[in-house]
């Protein structure tokens, strides 16, 4: 198969609209400027693939912090706006400084949800978001500082470690959709009522039907389709609340530090810096994978510019209501599936997110979705994160006994807070914040055991070298 023509490394080019005999562009497909007849549908596919993931972190965190409808709507709008700006910076870039100039989506990552919820639980109502935002901002600074040297740190985060962390992200988040499926509010008298469980099950079945019988675009938007149909089914039973749409302003920009000035707590900062390392690993892996898909070499400078974008978005995002920002793997899948590799398609999707964020009434539509519907969809969403981790572990050399022990102990440490929520009750507050999050605890154990088994005192050991290579 012929290789695509190579043009200027960063120079855009244009192609005619789709026709019977569409010509081959005379530049690299990544820099191709598609005609609107091709660009708009391709951008819509990216929006459909990422929208649920973009709004999930502010939706979950807002619920955990007890935000009212108006504040929740603003948080979702801020998440959309920051995701759009980060995606534009990543795809278009500032030459030589930031942006990998690949069809790469950046937005708040679900990986940060569990440790953020742990921070929320250790702070009083009203003080939760300031503590969260302070930790996120420092994590952004950490990303900017470590990014240029991250290539040298990657050996401490092999698939063994990242696979454990990604698996724990999915596992530790599963109680969230289960609670949603029961109605969301554990203090409400009808919490766990069969009407809620039936609606959650119906939504899950709809998603499964779209996955089984859908083709192409319909299969890609199975999650959104399930949420939409589930919401429609909830309306006759009075389970869909439209007050958020009625009260949301038509257009508004996020207010800086609307939740208050950031508060910097050492334990919270440590927890999110650990998560940031995982996010940086995921971003670097996504850039390498996307470089292969797009047939454009991803070198160290490209990864550094991409991680710098993550750091900038993570540092600046909390000013307006954002959370830790990273790559969206589902959009890498869209590029692989559609073979539309133009970065301008993803830039157009980023611009659409900015529009959605600037008009809170559009973001408020998400609040219409009943909790049980979110519960049914969340089981698929968070379960798929765990599956991604399992897939990573399957490629991590588990035929080696030391690797098996590393994964077993790390997963065990990460599941302790789920299995026994009061296990760390007598520990100091800072230890509760770090160890109370299964992700942080599992990551610390995985990194420590990786050092113990594969780095410390293993120089010259053939068995250790083989184990490291396999992991």
C-alpha positions in Angstrom: 0.0 0.0 0.0 1.4 3.4 -1.0 2.5 5.7 1.8 0.6 9.1 1.9 2.4 12.0 0.3 4.6 13.9 2.7 4.3 17.7 2.8 5.5 20.3 5.1 5.7 19.1 8.7 3.1 21.5 10.0 1.7 23.2 7.0 -2.1 22.7 6.3 -3.4 21.7 2.9 -6.9 21.4 1.5 -8.9 18.7 -0.4 -12.0 19.0 -2.5 -15.4 17.8 -1.4 -16.2 14.2 -1.5 -17.0 13.1 -5.1 -16.8 10.2 -7.4 -13.1 10.6 -7.9 -11.7 12.4 -4.9 -8.1 13.3 -5.4 -5.2 12.4 -3.0 -4.0 15.3 -0.9 -0.5 16.5 -1.7 0.4 16.8 2.0 0.4 14.6 5.1 -3.1 13.4 6.1 -2.6 14.9 9.6 -2.3 18.4 8.1 -5.1 18.0 5.6 -7.9 20.6 5.7 -11.0 18.7 4.8 -13.9 20.2 3.0 -16.9 21.0 5.3 -18.9 18.1 3.8 -16.3 15.7 5.2 -15.0 17.7 8.2 -18.4 18.3 10.0 -19.5 14.6 10.1 -16.1 13.5 11.2 -16.0 16.1 14.0 -19.5 15.0 15.1 -18.2 11.5 15.6 -15.4 12.8 17.9 -17.9 14.8 19.9 -20.2 11.8 20.2 -17.3 9.7 21.4 -16.0 12.1 24.0 -19.0 14.1 25.2 -20.1 11.6 27.9 -16.5 11.3 29.1 -16.1 15.1 29.2 -19.1 15.8 31.4 -18.7 12.7 33.7 -16.0 14.2 36.0 -17.8 17.5 36.8 -21.1 15.6 37.1 -19.7 13.1 39.6 -17.6 15.6 41.6 -20.4 18.1 41.7 -22.8 15.5 43.1 -20.2 14.5 45.7 -19.7 18.1 46.8 -23.4 18.7 47.1 -23.6 21.4 44.5 -27.0 22.8 43.7 -28.5 22.7 40.2 -27.0 26.1 39.1 -23.5 25.4 40.4 -23.6 21.9 38.9 -24.5 23.4 35.5 -21.7 25.9 35.7 -19.2 23.1 36.6 -20.3 21.1 33.5 -20.1 24.2 31.3 -16.6 24.9 32.6 -15.5 21.4 31.9 -16.7 21.6 28.3 -15.0 25.0 27.8 -11.6 23.9 29.2 -11.7 20.7 27.2 -12.3 22.7 24.0 -9.5 25.1 24.7 -7.1 22.3 25.6 -8.0 20.4 22.5 -7.5 23.4 20.3 -4.1 24.1 21.9 -3.1 20.4 21.4 -4.2 20.1 17.8 -3.2 23.6 16.5 -0.3 24.1 18.9 2.1 26.9 19.6 5.1 25.9 17.5 8.0 24.7 19.5 6.3 25.2 22.8 3.0 23.4 23.3 0.7 21.1 21.3 1.6 17.8 19.6 -0.3 18.9 16.4 -1.9 15.5 16.1 -5.7 14.7 16.1 -5.6 14.4 19.9 -8.4 15.2 22.3 -7.7 16.7 25.8 -10.2 16.9 28.6 -10.7 16.2 32.3 -9.8 12.5 32.9 -12.0 10.0 34.8 -8.7 8.8 36.4 -8.8 11.8 38.7 -12.3 11.2 40.0 -11.6 8.7 42.8 -8.8 10.6 44.5 -10.8 13.8 44.2 -13.8 12.1 45.9 -11.4 11.1 48.7 -10.3 14.7 49.1 -14.0 15.8 49.1 -14.8 13.3 51.9 -12.0 14.6 54.2 -13.2 18.2 53.9 -16.3 20.0 55.2 -19.0 21.1 52.8 -18.0 24.4 51.2 -14.3 23.7 51.6 -14.2 20.7 49.3 -13.7 22.4 45.9 -11.0 24.8 47.1 -9.0 21.9 48.5 -9.5 20.0 45.2 -8.6 22.9 43.0 -5.5 23.7 45.0 -4.3 20.1 44.6 -5.1 20.1 40.9 -3.2 23.3 40.3 -0.1 21.9 42.0 -0.5 18.7 39.9 -0.4 20.9 36.8 2.8 22.6 37.9 4.2 19.1 38.6 3.3 18.0 35.1 5.0 21.1 33.6 8.1 20.4 35.6 8.4 16.7 35.0 7.2 16.7 31.4 10.5 17.4 29.7 12.2 14.6 31.6 9.3 12.2 31.5 10.9 9.9 29.0 13.5 8.9 31.6 10.8 8.2 34.2 8.7 5.9 31.9 10.7 2.9 33.0 9.2 3.2 36.5 5.7 3.1 34.9 5.7 -0.1 32.8 2.4 -1.7 31.7 2.5 -3.6 35.1 2.1 -0.4 37.0 -0.2 1.5 34.6 -2.3 -1.6 34.1 -2.9 -1.9 37.9 -3.8 1.8 38.2 -6.2 1.8 35.2 -7.9 -1.3 36.5 -8.2 0.2 40.0 -9.7 3.4 38.5 -12.5 1.4 36.9 -13.0 -0.8 40.0 -13.0 2.0 42.6 -15.5 4.0 40.6 -18.1 1.2 40.3 -19.9 2.1 43.6 -20.7 5.5 42.0 -23.0 4.2 39.2 -24.4 1.6 41.6 -25.5 4.4 43.9 -26.9 6.3 40.9 -28.9 3.3 39.8 -30.6 3.3 43.3 -31.6 6.9 42.9 -28.5 8.9 43.8 -29.5 10.2 47.3 -28.9 7.5 50.0 -30.8 9.7 52.5 -34.0 9.7 50.4 -36.8 7.4 51.6 -37.2 5.7 48.3 -33.5 5.1 47.7 -33.1 1.8 46.0 -36.8 1.6 44.9 -37.5 -0.8 42.1 -38.5 2.0 39.7 -35.0 3.3 39.9 -33.4 -0.1 39.4 -35.7 -0.8 36.5 -34.8 2.4 34.7 -31.1 1.8 35.2 -31.5 -1.8 33.8 -33.6 -0.5 30.9 -30.8 2.0 30.0 -28.2 -0.7 30.2 -30.2 -3.0 27.9 -30.6 -0.2 25.4 -26.8 0.4 25.3 -26.2 -3.3 24.9 -28.7 -3.4 22.0 -27.0 -0.5 20.2 -23.6 -2.3 20.7 -25.0 -5.6 19.4 -27.0 -4.4 16.4 -25.7 -0.9 15.7 -23.3 -0.3 12.9 -20.7 2.5 12.4 -21.8 5.8 14.0 -24.7 4.2 15.8 -22.4 1.8 17.6 -20.0 4.6 18.5 -22.8 6.6 20.2 -24.4 3.7 22.0 -23.7 5.3 25.4 -25.3 8.6 24.4 -28.2 6.9 22.7 -28.9 4.8 25.8 -28.9 7.9 28.0 -31.2 9.7 25.6 -33.7 6.9 25.3 -33.5 6.2 29.1 -34.3 9.9 29.8 -37.3 9.8 27.4 -38.6 6.7 29.2 -38.2 8.4 32.5 -40.4 11.5 31.6 -43.8 9.8 31.9 -42.9 8.6 35.4 -41.9 12.1 36.5 -38.2 11.0 37.0 -36.7 13.6 34.6 -36.2 17.1 36.1 -36.0 20.0 33.7 -35.5 22.8 36.3 -31.8 22.9 35.4 -32.6 23.9 31.8 -35.1 26.5 32.9 -32.8 28.1 35.4 -29.6 28.0 33.4 -28.4 31.3 31.7 -28.5 31.2 27.9 -24.9 32.4 27.6 -22.2 32.9 30.3 -18.5 32.5 30.8 -17.1 30.7 33.9 -16.3 33.0 36.9 -12.7 32.7 38.1 -12.5 31.0 41.5 -16.3 30.9 41.8 -15.9 28.2 44.6 -13.4 30.3 46.5 -9.6 30.7 46.6 -7.7 27.4 46.3 -6.4 25.7 49.4 -3.2 23.7 49.3 -3.2 20.5 51.4 -0.1 18.3 51.3 -1.9 14.9 51.3 -4.3 16.0 48.6 -1.5 17.3 46.5 0.5 14.1 46.8 -2.5 12.0 45.8 -3.2 14.0 42.7 0.5 14.2 41.7 0.6 10.4 41.7 -2.5 10.4 39.5 -0.9 13.0 37.2 2.0 10.6 36.6 -0.4 8.0 35.5 -2.2 10.5 33.2 1.1 11.5 31.7 1.9 7.9 31.0 -1.5 7.5 29.3 -1.0 10.6 27.3 2.5 9.6 26.2 1.2 6.1 25.2 -1.7 7.7 23.3 0.6 10.0 21.4 2.8 7.1 20.4 -0.2 5.1 19.3 -1.7 8.0 17.4 1.7 8.6 15.7 1.6 5.0 14.4 -2.0 5.3 13.3 -1.3 8.6 11.5 2.0 7.5 10.1 3.8 10.5 11.6 6.7 9.8 13.9 6.2 10.8 17.5 9.5 11.8 19.0 10.5 13.1 22.4 9.9 16.7 21.5 6.4 15.9 20.4 5.6 14.1 23.6 7.1 17.0 25.6 4.9 19.5 23.8 1.8 17.3 24.3 2.5 16.9 28.0 3.1 20.6 28.4 -0.4 21.1 27.0 -1.7 18.7 29.7 0.1 20.7 32.4 -1.1 24.1 31.2 -4.7 22.9 31.1 -4.4 21.2 34.5 -2.9 24.3 36.0 -5.2 26.9 34.5 -8.4 24.8 34.5 -9.1 25.0 38.2 -9.3 28.8 37.9 -12.5 28.4 36.0 -13.7 25.0 37.4 -11.6 22.4 35.7 -9.9 19.1 36.8 -6.8 17.1 35.8 -6.6 17.0 32.0 -5.3 14.2 29.9 -5.8 12.4 26.6 -9.0 10.7 25.6 -8.3 7.2 24.4 -11.7 6.8 22.8 -10.9 9.5 20.3 -7.7 7.6 19.3 -10.0 4.7 18.6 -12.2 7.0 16.4 -9.2 8.0 14.3 -8.1 4.4 14.0 -11.7 3.3 13.0 -12.5 6.1 10.5 -9.0 6.6 9.2 -9.7 10.3 9.1 -6.4 11.6 10.4 -6.7 15.4 10.0 -6.0 17.3 13.2 -8.4 20.0 11.9 -11.3 17.6 12.4 -10.5 17.3 16.1 -9.8 21.1 16.3 -13.4 21.6 15.0 -14.7 19.3 17.7 -12.7 21.3 20.3 -14.3 24.5 19.0 -17.7 22.9 19.3 -17.0 22.1 23.0 -16.1 25.8 23.6 -19.5 26.8 22.1 -21.2 24.2 24.4 -19.3 25.6 27.4 -20.1 29.2 26.6 -23.8 28.4 26.6 -24.6 26.8 30.0 -28.2 26.1 28.9 -26.7 23.5 26.5 -24.6 22.0 29.3 -27.7 22.0 31.6 -29.3 19.4 29.3 -27.0 16.9 30.9 -28.6 17.6 34.3 -31.9 16.5 32.9 -30.6 12.9 32.7 -32.0 11.1 35.8 -29.6 9.4 38.2 -30.8 5.9 37.4 -30.1 6.5 33.7 -26.6 7.7 34.6 -26.2 4.6 36.7 -27.0 2.2 33.8 -24.6 4.1 31.5 -22.0 4.4 34.3 -21.7 0.7 34.7 -20.6 0.5 31.0 -18.4 3.6 31.2 -16.5 2.7 34.3 -16.4 -1.0 33.6 -14.8 -0.3 30.3 -12.0 1.6 32.1 -11.3 -1.5 34.2 -11.3 -3.6 31.0 -8.6 -1.2 29.5 -6.5 -1.9 32.6 -6.9 -5.6 32.3 -6.0 -5.4 28.6 -2.8 -3.5 29.6 -2.0 -6.1 32.2 -2.5 -8.9 29.7 0.5 -7.5 27.8 2.6 -7.0 30.9 4.5 -10.3 31.2 2.3 -12.1 33.8 4.1 -15.3 33.0 6.8 -14.1 35.5 6.0 -15.0 39.1 7.4 -11.7 40.5 5.1 -9.8 38.2 2.1 -11.8 39.4 2.9 -11.0 43.0 3.4 -7.3 42.1 -0.1 -7.1 40.5 -1.8 -9.2 43.2 -0.5 -7.2 46.1 -1.1 -3.9 44.4 -4.7 -4.7 43.4 -5.2 -6.0 47.0 -3.9 -2.7 48.4 -6.2 -0.8 46.1 -9.3 -2.7 46.9 -8.9 -2.4 50.7 -10.7 1.0 50.8 -13.6 -0.6 48.9 -13.8 -3.8 50.9 -13.3 -2.1 54.3 -14.0 1.7 54.2 -13.1 2.1 57.8 -9.7 0.3 57.6 -7.7 3.5 57.8 -10.0 5.3 60.2 -7.3 5.5 63.0 -4.6 6.7 60.6 -3.5 10.4 60.4 -5.6 12.6 58.1 -2.9 12.8 55.5 -2.6 9.1 55.3 -6.3 8.6 55.1 -6.4 10.9 52.0 -3.6 9.0 50.3 -4.4 5.5 51.3 -8.2 6.0 51.4 -8.1 6.2 47.6 -7.7 2.8 46.1 -5.9 4.4 43.1 -3.3 6.2 45.1 -2.7 3.2 47.4 -2.5 0.8 44.6 -0.2 3.1 42.6 2.2 3.6 45.5 2.4 -0.2 46.1 2.8 -1.0 42.4 5.6 1.6 41.9 7.4 0.5 45.1 7.2 -3.2 44.2 8.3 -2.5 40.6 11.4 -0.8 42.1 11.9 -3.7 44.6 11.6 -6.5 42.0 13.0 -4.9 38.9 15.4 -2.0 39.8 17.0 -2.3 43.2 19.9 -4.7 43.3 19.0 -6.3 40.0 21.9 -5.1 37.9 23.5 -8.0 36.1 20.6 -10.3 36.9 19.4 -12.2 33.8 16.1 -13.1 35.5 15.4 -9.5 36.5 16.3 -8.2 33.0 13.9 -10.7 31.4 11.1 -9.8 33.8 11.6 -6.1 33.2 11.6 -6.7 29.4 8.4 -8.6 29.6 6.7 -5.9 31.7 
